[in-house]
């Protein structure tokens, strides 16, 4: 009996090793990101993710409905849906302007998701934007608009290609639990190399690329190709940590990027969607920056190319907040610790300027003074403390209120007393975090 069990274990191991052949194949993981470019990427801090493809017409998950689908579904998905995809209201110019208002420094656009549908004028497949009623290179329009807005240009690209599998009579799936034959894998590798070559040669300098899936042979081929053609490009997923729908638990001094949706889905979801509040999204941004990461905040345009009203509204709330507090989220580093309970920090070490984000205060009336203790902060003789966006001189319609920000260093930390003075909404309420600016500060402990 023991011999039988040992044989079963042995053959199981052989099968697993063989099944993973197409994914690893002893190919070394490469990382050619340049340190100065990674620092440039980290300094940007905040970007927009755009998930957009032809299946937005159905308001379903992007690409993934193909995995495990019937042949009838796949046939209609591949051959019928492109015939009605016409995003004629897509305005990358307006999206880029909005992204800048929000405080974003870069945009990453889905050139090709797992479905294999290409949003550019490619010679590698007919399954692309040119063979739709739209009939134009949407990616070229995106690149032009983002560059003109002064934002960094980013591409999302999936090495995995469900249409390729479907066209080759193979099971549509994510990971290759059953190995592909060498001739098929060779074609697959040639496809991703050709597509990455097009993306790197037809659209000028690309700043960022995000590889999703195909870990192993496919992804490494893509990375090798883009770095050969554009050595200065920053590869995010595929080279650095890029958690989805979560934030790293601990502060990290290595570059990382959190990818977060406004609601629950990456692509457009017309019904049954639950959106986060603007306040929650701002808190996510603050926590990400305080832990040394970038936030890539996702939008999913409607089939006609416009942003859903709910998504635009959330972005404009973030824009109002970031317009006030821009300096606290630009080119900042982590403090000695990310937070003291509900007070989060970012830091400009060269200037010795610290920013403290006062979160989780649901109702702070204008003209009301509150006091906070910052245990990790040591003030100096040159220190000044202010509330970003406020002059500290008055509260509108409340002439008797002293709007000055006061502070005092004690053994247990820096005490700050401040007033919420600025009027943001008509009803005088503002539920989003107030930010303190503390100059010439240093850590109270190492």
N, C-alpha and C positions, 0 to 999 in steps of 0.2 A: 504493500500500500504506500509506504514511504517513497519507493522508487517512482510510482505513478505520480504522486504529488510533486516530486522534484522535477520530473519530466514536464508536467503541466506548467510549473513555474518557469522552467527554462524556455519552453516554446512561447509562453506569454511574453517573456522578456524579449525574445527574438522578434515577435510580432510588433511590440511597442517600438522597439528600436527601428524596425523597418518602416513602420508607419510614420515615424518622425523624420525619416530620411530627407523628404522634400522640404522640411521646415528648417533643419539645422545644417545637415550635410557637412559638418565640421568646418563651416564657414565662420571665420572670426568676426566678432562684432567690431565694427569700426566706428570711431568717433573723431571726426576731423573738425569739429567746431573750434573756432579760434577764440582764445580767452578774451580778447578785446571785443569781439563780436558778441560773445555771451554777456559781457558786462553791458554793452549797448542794449542788448535785449532785456536784461534785468532792469535797466534804468527806465525803460518804457513803462513797465509795470501793468499796463491795462490795455487790452485789445478786444476787438469784436470778432466773433466767430459767426460765419454765415453758412447755414446748412440749407442748400437749395438744389433741387433737381426736378426732373419731370414728374416724379411720383407725388410731388406736392399737390397735384390735381386731385388726389384721393384723400388727402389729409391724414395719411397714415405714416407709420415709422419709415424713415428713409431706407430703402434697399432691403432691409431685413425680412420683409414679407416674402421674398423670393426663396429664402432658405426653407426647405421642406415643402415647398408649394407643388401643386399638381402641374402636370405638363400643360394642361389647358390654361391654367393661371399664368404660367410662365410665358406661354405663346402670346397671350393677349397683352400681358405686361410689356413684353419686349416689342411687339409689332403694332399694337394699337395706341398705347399711351403717348408715344412720341408724336403721333399724328395730330394731337389736340393740345400740345404744349406750346403756349404762345405768351411768354412773359413780357408783353409789350409795355407794361407799366413799370418795369424794372428801371430804377434810376440810381445807379451807383453814385452819381454826383450828390444826390440828396442824402443817401445813406452815409457817405463819407463826411458830409457836413455835420450830420447828426452825431456821428461817432466822435468828431472833434469836439463838439459841444459837450459831449458826455465826459470828455477827458481821455478818450482812447487815443493811443499812439500808433496802432497798427490794426490791420484787418486780415483775417484768414478766411479764404473762400473755398468751398468744395468744388475743386476742378473735376474730380471723379470720385463718387462714393463707391461702395461695394457693388452696387448694381452693374457698374461698368459703363454707365451713361456718361459721356464726356461733354462738359459744358464749354468746349472750345472747338475750333476748326481743326480737327485732327485727321490725319491720313491713315491712322491705324485701325479704324473701325467706322462703319456707317452708323453705329449706335451713338449719335452725337447731336448737338444742338443745331447743326446746319441742316439736318434732315427733320426739321420740325417747321410748323408755320412761322416761327420766329425767324429762322434762317440766317441768323447773324452770329458772329463770334462774341458771345456774351462775356467771356473771360477777358477779351481784349478791351471791352468797354469798362469792365471793372478795374483792370490794371491802370488804364488811362485816368479814370476818375480818382482813384486812390492816390496816385502819384501827384496829380494836380492839387489835391487837398493837402499835400505835404505829409501824408501818412506812409508808414512802411507797408509794403505789399507782401502779403502772405498767401501761400497756396496750401490747401489740404489735398492730399492725394492718397487714394487707397490702392496699394499694390494688388489687393485681392479684387477679383473681377468675376461676378456671378454670370454675366453675359458670356464671358469666355468659356466658363465651365458648361453653361447651357448649350452653346454653339458646338462644343466638342462632345456632346452627349454624355457629360459627366454630372454627377449629383451636385446640386447647388448647395454649398455648405461653406462654413468659415474655415476652420482648421482642417488640415489634410490627415484625418484619422485613417484614411485609406490612401496609400501613396499614389501619386500620379505616375504614369509611365514616363520614361526619359524623353521620348519625342514630344509628348504633350508639355512636360515641364520646360523643355527647351523653347517651345513656342511661347509659353507663358512668360519666360524670362525675357525673350526678345520683345514681347509686347510691352512690358513695363519699362524696359530700357528705351524703346522707341518713344513711348509716351513721355517719359521723364526728359528725354532729349528735346522733344518738341517744346515742353513747358519751359525748359531752361534756355532755349535758343530763339524762340519766337516772340518773347515778351519782355526783352531787356533784362536788366538786373532784378532779380527777385530776392527779397530780404530774408524771408522765412519760409520753411516748408515743414508740414506736419504729415508724417507717414502713419496711416492708421491701418494696422493689420499686416498680414504677410510676413510675420516675424520669421527670420531665417533667410533662406535664399532670396526670396522676392524682395523683402525690405532692404537687405544688404546691397542687392544689385541697384536698387533705387538710390540709396544713399551714396554709393560709389559713383553712380552716374552724375548726380547733381553736384557733388563736390568736385568732380573732375571738370565740369563745365562752369561752375560758379563757386570757386573756393571760399568766397566770403559769406555764402548763404548760411543761415542758422537753421539747423535741423532740430526741431523741438521733439515731438514724439518720434521715437527711434533713437534718441540720444540723451534726452533728459526726462525727468519724471513729469508726467502729465496726467494727474488723477482726474477722473470724470465724476462730476456731481459730489465732490468731496474736497476737503482741504487737508494738507498734511497736518498731522497731530502736533508735531513739534517744529520749532523754528529750524530753518536750514539755510546755510550760507552758500549752498550750491544752487545754481539756477533751476527753477521748477515752475510749472504753469498749471493752474487749476482751470478745468473746463467746466463751465456751469451754464445750465439753461435758465431762461426766464421762467419757464413753466416746468413741465415734466418731460417734454419731447424736444428733440433737436430740430426736426423739420416742422412745418406748419401743421397745427392740430386745431381744426375749426370748432370741434365740440369736445366736451368731456375733458377740457384742459383746466388745470388749476395753476394760476400764476403766483409766484412769490410777490410779496409787497416790495415797493421801492425801498423801504427802510431795510428789509431783510437783505436785499441785493447790495445795498451800501455797506451793511455790516459784513457781508461776505467779502467785499472788496477790501475793507479795512483789515479783516483778519488775515487775508491772503498776503497783503503787503507787509503786515506786521510780522509775518513768519518768513519773509524773504522771497515770496513767490510773485508770479504774475497772474492776473485774472484774465481769462479769455471767456468773455460773456457772449452767449449765443443768441442769435435771432434766426427765425425761420420765415422767410417771405411767403406770401400767398402765391398761388399759381400764376397770377398776373404780374408778379414781381414786387408788388407793394408790401411794405411791412404791415402786419395786423395792427389795428388801432391800439389794442391792449399792450403790445410790445413797444410801440412808439411812445405811448404814455409813460411806461415804466422808465424808458431810456431818458425821457425829458425830466422826470423827477430826479434821476441820478445826475443829469446835466445841471439842474438847479443847485444841487448840493455840491457837485465838483467845481462849479463856477466860483463858489464861495471859498472852497477849501483846496483849490488846485495845487498849491505849493506843497501841501501835506502828502500828496500822492504821486508827485513827479520826482524822479531821480532820488528816491529815498532808499534807505537801508533799514534793516532791523535794529532795534534798540537792544540792550543787554538781555531783555526778556520781552516777549511779545505783548504781554498784558498784565495788568493788576486787576483781576476780576473783570469788571465791565469797562475798564479804561485800557485802551489799546494804544500802541506807540509806533511811530516811524521816526526816522533819524537821519539827519544830514551831518555826518561826522566832520566833514571839512569845515563847515560853518558852526559846528557845535550847536545846532538848532534841533530841538526836539518837538515833536507834535504829539499831543495827547488827545485821543478821540473819546469823547464822553458818550458812551452808548447806553442803550436800554433805559433811557429816560423818556417815558411815553408822553408825558404832558408837563412841559416846562413853560409856564406862562411868561410872556415878555415882561420885563421889569422886575422879575423875581431873582434874588441872589441865592446861589448855591455854593457850598464849599466842598472841596475835594482834597484828598490826601494822596500824594504821589510818593510812595515809599522808595522807589528806585531812583529818584531824581535828586541831584545836588545842585543847588543854584550857586552862582558866583556873584561877585560885586557888580559885574556888568550885566547880569541877567535882567531881562524884561519879559513879562508875561502878558499876552494879549489873546483875544478871541478872534480867530480868522473871520474876516468879512466885516468886523465891527470897528468903529473908530474909538469906542470907549468913552465917548464924550456925551452921548445923549440917548434917551429912549423916546421915540416918537410919541407925542401926546402925553408924555409923563415927565414934565420938566423937573419935578422934585426928586426923581430917581437918580442916584449916582451910578453911572454906568462903568466906572473905573474897575479894572481888574486888579485885585490885590493879591499879594503872595507873601509868605513868610517861611523861611527855612527853620525847621526844628530838628531835634535829634531823630525823630521818627520819620522824617521826610519833608517834602515840600508841600505846604498847604496853599491852595489856590482858591480864592473867592471871586466868583464872576457872575455877571448878569447876562441873561439872554436878552439882547436889545434889538436885533435886526428883525424887521417885518418881512416875511417871505410870502405868506399867503394872506388873502383878504381877511380871513377869520382870525388872524394873529397867531394861529397855531403852526407849529413846525416840529414834526415828530422825529426828524432825522438828527444824527449826532452833531453836536457842537464840537469844535476843534480848538484846543489851546495851542498857542505857539510859545515856546520857552527858549529864549536865546541864551547862549553861553552856558549851557547846562553840561553836566557830566554825570556819569553813573555814581550813585551813592555807594555802590559795591561792585566788585568785579565778578 
